[in-house]
Amino acid sequence: MAETDPAKPSDGPERDDFQARLAAARERRDGGRDTASAAAARNTGQLGLGFRVAVDLLAGVAVGTGMGLALDRWLGTSPWFLLVFLALGFAAGMMNMLRTVRAADAARRRIAGERGKRE
C-alpha cells in the first residue's frame, strides 16, 4: 500500500481550501488597510524610481560630454563636438527618463486595475 509523505505538501482540494481560508484570515486581520511593510515597500519603490530617473538623465549627459570631449581633442575642433554631443546626451537621457516613467506608470495602472477587479 502506498503511503503519502506527510512532509510533502499535497496539491489537492485541501490545499486550495487552506489557501482560501488563509487569504480570508489575512484580509480580516488587515481590515483592508495597508500593512507597514506594504507601505514601506511602496515608498522604497518610489525612491528607487526617483534615483533611476536621475541616473538615466545624468548618464546620458555624462556619456555625451565624454564623447564630445574625446572627439574635440582628437580632431582639434573644440568646443563644437562637445556642444553637439552634450545636446544629444541630454536628449538621450530625457528619452530614457520618459521611458522609465511611462513603464512605471503603466505598471501602476495595471496593478490598480487588478485591485479594482478583485474588489
N, C-alpha and C positions, 0 to 999 in steps of 0.2 A: 504494500500500500504506500502510495506516495504522500509524503507529508510536505506541507509548505514551510518554508523557512520563516520563523517569526521576525528575524532581523531584516528581512527583505520586504519593503512596502508593497502592498497589492495595488493593482491598477483598476480594481473593480468598482462597483457602485458604492461600496463602503467608503472608498477614498473620496469619491465625488461628493457624497453626503457630508463627510467630515470637512471638506474644503468649503462647502456652502455654509455649514454651521460656524466654521471659524471666521469666515468673512462677515457673517451677520453679527457675531460677537464683537469683532473689532469695530464694526460700524456703530454698534450700541455703545461701546466703550468710548469711542472718539466723539460721538454725538454729532457727526457731520462737520466737525471743525478740524482745522489743520493741526497736526501734532507739531511739537517743537522741532523735531528732526526734519519734517517735511518743509517747514518754513525756513530752516537753516539751509536745506538743500536748494530751495528755490532762490534764496538770496545769494548763495555761493555761485549758482549758475549764472545769475545776472552779473556778478562781479567778474566771473570768468569771461563772459561775453564782452564786457567792457574792456578788459585787458586785451582780448583777442582783436577787437576793433582797433584799439590804439596801436597794437603791434603791426597789424596789417597796413595801416597808414604809414607808420614810421619806417617799416621795412621797404615799402615802395619808394619813399623819398630817399632813404639811405642807398638803396641799390642804384637808383637813377643818378644820385650825386656821385657815387663812386665810379659809375661807368662814364659819366661826363668828365670827371677829373682825369680819369685814365686816358680817355681819348684826347683831351686837350693837351696833356703832357706829351703824349706820343706824337700827335700831329702838329703841336705848337699853335693851336688855334684858340687859345684862352680868350675869353670865357664862353665861347659860343656853344660848344658841345655840353658844357656844364649846364647852361641855361636850358637847352633843349631837353636833355635827359632828366634834369630836375623837374621840368614840367611833365614829361612822360612818366616819371616815377610817381609824381603826385597823382596823376590821372589813374595810374595802375593801382595805387594804394586806395584811392577813393572807390574804384570799381570793386576791389576785393572787400573793402569795408561794407559797401552796399550789398554785395552778395552774401556776406556773413549775416548781416542784419535781416535781410529778406528770408534767409533759410531759418534763422531763429524765430522770426515772426510766423512763418508757415508752420513750424513745429508747435509753437504755442497755440495757434489756431486749431491745429489738428487735435491736440490734447484737449483743448476746451470743447471741441465738438464731440469727442469721445465721452467726456464727462457729462455733456448735455444729453447724450443718447442713453446713458446709464440711469439718469435721474428721471 
